[in-house]
């Protein structure tokens, strides 16, 4: 039985490697005149398609008075258009204008702080609530979702990160034209209705997910402390004061500037005819005028010159993280960091899990990852939760010991081969579905500059040597480049 299992794994890895290599022949690229990039892959295994739209616009592209707006737009672009999500847009539009005027006045008065007229603010809040209630009579809730669901669409969703924003759907192949009609309408005619009520939803999301969650609060503080200059410091959801001052006018300006075909990467994977699909997309999206790309982020994080330590006190169990600045996705050393991540933190056979969780039993869990983005230099991170009665200090010392071993003891060839095997297994799992492949195509085209990053990845990782790992560990895992963050229990001694 074991021999058969090993044979199946080998077969899977072999087919994955061949599939990845064959992507060069399978992926069809088509760039439209307005700048929209299409990545198409025919897969006739089932009569379905995955359609992903990735906009090269994330929270890293926001100005100081726009922070949180990309995440807010993720919510707002489900609200409909001039024809979807409304019973009568002609009647709704004047109310939306009055709502915006009232909200702008309220925000301006609040911005005066102690000099503001509190009675005026209260009156404007009442007016705003009344106008929103009146406008709600014209709203058809979740019409996008209903249209897709009635036509077999599943997994309709979106996500925003520091690096970009993605909208996705899986649907029957014969409903692809419905997707083209809906998404082209949204790109041209989106209406950001219910903006201020949705803004309250986002504020509550922040309260629950960050302000009331000590571990997430530590993470947010840790990242903000790690980037003193670069906009990666700012949370994608925005700080609470950012969200409170977002307006529909700002969001509309941001949307019309950046969320056009010039920023869009579209992957369509599944039971399609490539030529017919290109014609279909051209027919629906080709006439949309391009906007502009966000200006490149020119801020460069200065070299860290000493260890930074962050402690948060909370009524929560202790946790800790260690981080180091590292290069962005296309740098040669980033491949070395990927290998280090696999060796240290991928699964129960990884070094840190075996040492901290199984052998020493000083931690309940441990993870290794890169964050908070990929387009620009980022952080290599180790996160762990101490097992009582052990402390964050004990866990920190154990982690640093394992990092020091990477500098002095060459990684064995068999461990490097295990990394390659795991990478191929993960790629097989992710690319085995239409959605997984569409996700990879749009992600790497956006952050690495080309989807071919995924076809070259295994070869570049395979070229990483034990000497490379030692060199990178010595260069980056230094005290002056190190950050340590930990959560301590109030009234306790979790250090």
N, C-alpha and C positions, 0 to 999 in steps of 0.2 A: 504493500500500500504506500509506504514511504517512497519507494522508488518511482511509482506511478505519479505521486504528487510532485516529486522533483522534476520528472519529465514534463509535466504540465506547466510548471513554472518556467522551465527552459523554453518550452514552446511559446509561451506567452511573451517572454522577453525577446525571443527571436523575432516573432511577428511584430512586436512593438517597434523594435529597431528598424525592421524593414519598412513598416508603415511610416515612421518618422522620416526615414530617408526618402520614401516615395512621395512625401508631401510636396516636394518640389514639382512633381508632375501632376499632382492632384489639385493643388490650389490654383485657381484662376483669379488673377488680379485685373481689376478694371477701375480706372480713375475717370470720373465724369468731369465735364468741363467746369462745373461749379466747385470742384475739389473733393467731392465725396468719393471715398475709397471703398470699393467692393472687394471682398474676399469670398470666393465661392468654392464649395467642395460638393461634388456629387457623391451621394451615398444612397444606394437603392435597397438597403436592407429592410426598411420599413417605410410606409407612405407618410412620413412626417418630415418636418424641417425645424431647425432651430434658427431663429433670427435675432441677432444681437446688434445693437447700435452702441458704439462706444464713442463718446465725445471727449476729445482731448482737452477737457476743462475740468479741473478739480479745485479743491479749496486752496491749493498752493498758488493758484492764479488770481485769487481775490486781492483787492486793494484793502487798505486798513479799514475803510468805512463799509466794506462789503463782506466782512468775515462771517461765514455761516450761510452765505447766499447760495452756494452751489448745492449744499444739502437741502436748503429750503426749496430750491427749484426741483429737486428730486421729488419732493412731496407735491409741489404745485402742478407739475406736468401730468399728473393723473386727473386733474380737475376738469379737463375737457378743452374744447375749442369753441369757435363761434357757432358751430353746428352741433357739436356733441357735448353733452353735459348740461344743456340748457333747453328750457321749454320755449323761450322767446328771447333771443339775444338782443333784439332791438329794444325791448322793454327793460332788459337787465342792464344794458350798458350805462344808461344815465345813473342808475343806482350805484354801479361800480365806481363811477367817477365821483359821486358824492361821498362814498365810503373813503376813497383815497384822499379827498380834500380834508375830510374830518380827521382821518388818521394822521395825516401830515401835521395838522394843527395841534393835535393832541401830543404827538411826539415832540414837536417844537416847544410846547409849553412845559412838558416834563423835563426837557433838556436844560431848562433854566434853573433846575434844582431848587434850592431854598428860595430863590427869587421868583419862582413860578407861582401862578395863581391856582391853588389846589381846588378851589371851587370850579374854576374854568375847566380844569382837567377832568373833574368828576362829571361835569355836564357834557363834555365832549365824549367821554367814555359811554355815557348813556345814549347819546346821539349815534355813536358808532354801533352799539349793540342793536339799536332799533333799525338802523339802515341795513345791517347784516341780516337781521331777521326778515326784513322785507325782501331783500335780494334772494334769500334762500328759497322763496316761493317759486323761483324760476329754475332752481338747480335740479338736475337729474343726477342723483348720486351714482358714482361708480359705473358710468355708462361704458367706458373703455373695457372694464373688467367683464361686464355683462355681454358685450358684443363678442369678445374673444371666447368667453365661456360657452356661449350658445353655439359657437362654431368650432368647438373642440380644442380651443387653446388652453394650455396649462402652464403653470409656472410663470405667469406674467408678473414681472418684478423689476426692481431697479436698485442700484446701490451707488453710493458716492464715496470717493476716497480723496486723499490729498492729490492724487495724480489724475483722476478722471471720473466720469459719470457714465454708467451703463444702463441700458434698458433692454430687457430680454423677454422672449416668449417662445414656447414650443407649440406647434400647431400642425394640423393635417396639411399635407403638401398642396392639396387643392384649395387651401384657404390663404395661400401666400399673397394673393392680390388684396385680400381684406387687410392684411398686415400693411401692405404698401399704401393703401388708401388711408388707414388710420394714422400711421406714423408720418406720412408726408403732410397730412392735415395738421398734425400736432406741431411739426417743425415750422410750419408757416403761420398757423392761426391759433396757437395756444392762448387760452384765456386764464389768467391767474386769479380765478374767482375764489371766494372764501379765504383770501390771503391771511387776514388778521385772526380769524378763528383757527386756521391751520398753524399760524405762528404760535398761538397759545399751546397747540398740541406739541409742537417742537420744543417749546420751553418746558413742558411737562416731561417730554422724552429726556431732555437733558437732566432735569431734576432726578428722575428715576435712574437713568443709566450712568450718570456721573456723580452728581452732587450727593446722592444718597448711597452711593456704592464706594466704599473706601478704596478697594483695589483699583477701580477705574479712576478714581480721583488721584491716586498715587501715580498711575500711568500717565495721566494728563499732565501732572506737575513734573514728572520725570522728563517727558518729551519737551515741555516748555523750557525746562532748565538745560536741556541738551542743545537747543538751538537758540542762541542769543540774537542772531541776525536773520537767519534763513526762515522763510514763512512756514516751513515744516513744523515750526514751534506751535502754530495755532491749531486747535482741534477742528476737525472737519465740521462738526455740528455748530461750532462757534462758541465763544464765551457767552454767558447769559446776557451781559450788556450789549453784545453784538446783536443777538437775536432780538432783543427788545427794541432795537433801533432800525431793524430791517423794514423797508417799505416795499409796497408793490411796484412803485416807480423804479426803485433801484433794481429790483428783480427783473422787471421787464427790460430795462436797459441792458443788464447783464445777459439775459436770454437772447435778445435780438442781436447783440454784438457777437456772441460766441457760439450759440447752439445751432449753427447752421451747417450746411453741407461741407463747408471748408474744414470743419472740426470733426466731422463724422467718419468713423470707420465702421462699415457694415459687414458682418459675416453672416452668410446664409449657408447652412450645412444640412444636407439631407437629400430627399428624393426630388431633385430638381433637374431641369434641363438648363444647362448653363447659359446658352445663347438666349433662350426665351426669358430666363430670369433677368439677365442684363437688360433686355428690352423692356420688361415690366418695370424694373426699378427706374430706368431712364424716363419712362412715360410718367411716372408719378413724382419723381424727385428732380428730374433734369431741369425743370424750369425754375426751381427755387434759387433765388439769388443768394450768393455767398455773403457772409458777414466778414468778420476778421478773426484771426487767431489771437489768443492772448499773448501779450508781450512776454518774451522769455524772462524767466526769473534770473536776474543778474546778481542778486545778493549771494555772497559767498561766506559761509560760516568760517570765522577765524579759527585757527588751530587752537585747540584746548591746551592750556598750559599747566593744568593741575587737576587733581581729582576733585570731583564734585559729589557731595553727599546730600541726599534729600531724605528727611524723615517726616512722616505724617503720623499724627496721633489720632486713633479712632477706636470706637467700641467694635473691634473686629479682630479676627485671628491674625497673627503676624504673617507678613509676606515680604518678599524682597526681590530685587532685580539688579543685575549688573550689566552695564552697557559700554560700548566702545564705538567711537566714530569710525566709519568705513566708507569706501567708494560706492558710486552708483552702479546701476545694473550692467552697463557696457564695459566697465573697467576690468582689466585682466585679473586683478586681485579679487573681484567679486565672485568669480568662479571658485577661487580657493576658499573663500568664506562659505560658499555653499557646501563644499566638501567638509569643512570644519563643523558646520551646523549638523550635517548628517551623522558625523562621527560622535559628536557630543550629545545630540538631543533627539535623534529620530527613533522613537519607539523604545520598547523595553530592553533591547539589546544595546542601546547607546551607552556611552561611557558614564555620563552624568546620572542616568537612571539607575544603572547597575551600582554605581558607587554610593550615591546619596540616598536612594530609595531602598534598594535591596540589601546592600552590604552594610553600610553604616546606619541605615534607618534613621537618618536625621531629617529627612524631608518626605512629604507625602506625595509630591509631584514636582516635576521639573520640565521646563520647556526651553527651546532655543529657536530664535526667529530673528528676521530683519524687520525694521520698521523705522519711521512711519510711512515711507513711500519708497519708490524705486528710481524715479526719474533723476533724482539728485542724490548727492552723498547722504547716507542715512546712518542707522545705528545697528550694530550687532548686539543682541540681547539674550541674556539668560534670566529666566524667571523661576522662582522656587518658593514653595510653602514649607516652612519648618514643621517637623513633627514634634509635638510637645513631649518632653520638656525642653527640647533643643531650641536654640535661638537663631535669629537671623545672622548673627555674627559667626556662629559655627558653620552655617550653610554657606555664607560668603567665603569663609576661609577654605572650605572644601572645593568650591567652584574655582577659586583662584588657583588652588593647587593643581587642578586638572588642566587649567589653561597654561600653567607653567610647564607641565609635562609635554605639552605640544611644542614648546620651544626647545626642549632638551632631548626628547625621545622620538626618533623617527617613527611615523605611522607605518605599520606593517602593510605589505602589498595586499594581503588578504582582506584587510580592512578597507583599502581603497577599492578593491573589487566589490565588496559588499555595498559600498556607496553607489557604484554604477548599477548594480542589480536592483537596489531600492529605487533609484531614479527611474529606471526602465519600468519597474512595476507601477510606480505612481503615474507615469505618463500613460501606461496602458489603461489604468483605471480612469484617468481623466479624459483621454482622447477616445475612449471606447464609446462615448455617447456623442450625439450631434451637439448637444449643449456644451459639453466639455471641450470639444475641439473649437467651437465658435468662441468660447470664452478665451482660450489660449491664443487664437488668431488675433482677436481684437486687443487683448491685453498686451501682447508682445509687440504688435504693430504700433501701439500707442506709447508704451514706456521704453521699449528698446529701439524703436525706429523702424523695425521690420519684423514681420512674423517669422522670418527665417531664423531668428534667434533660436527658436525651438528645434529646428533641424540641425543647427550647429552645436547645440548645447552639450549633447553627450560627448561629442568629439573633444570639446574644450575642457569638459570636466575630466575626461579620460587622460588628458595631458597634464593634469595636476599631479605633482610629485610630492613625496614626503619632504623633500627639501623646500618646496614651495610653501608647504604648511608651516614648517619651522620658521621660514623667513617672515611670513605674514604674521604669525603669532608674536615673533620678536618685535616686529615693527608696530603693530597695533595694540597688542595686549599689554600696555604699559600703564603705570600709575598715573602719569600726567594725562593720558587719553581716557581714563576710566571714570565712569559714573556709577554710583551706588545709591539705590533708593530702597527704603524699607518702611513698612507699616508697623507701628508699635501699638500695642493695646494700652489704652488709657489706664493708668494706675498699675500697670504691670511692668515686668522687666523682660521685654521680648528681644532685646538686643543681644 
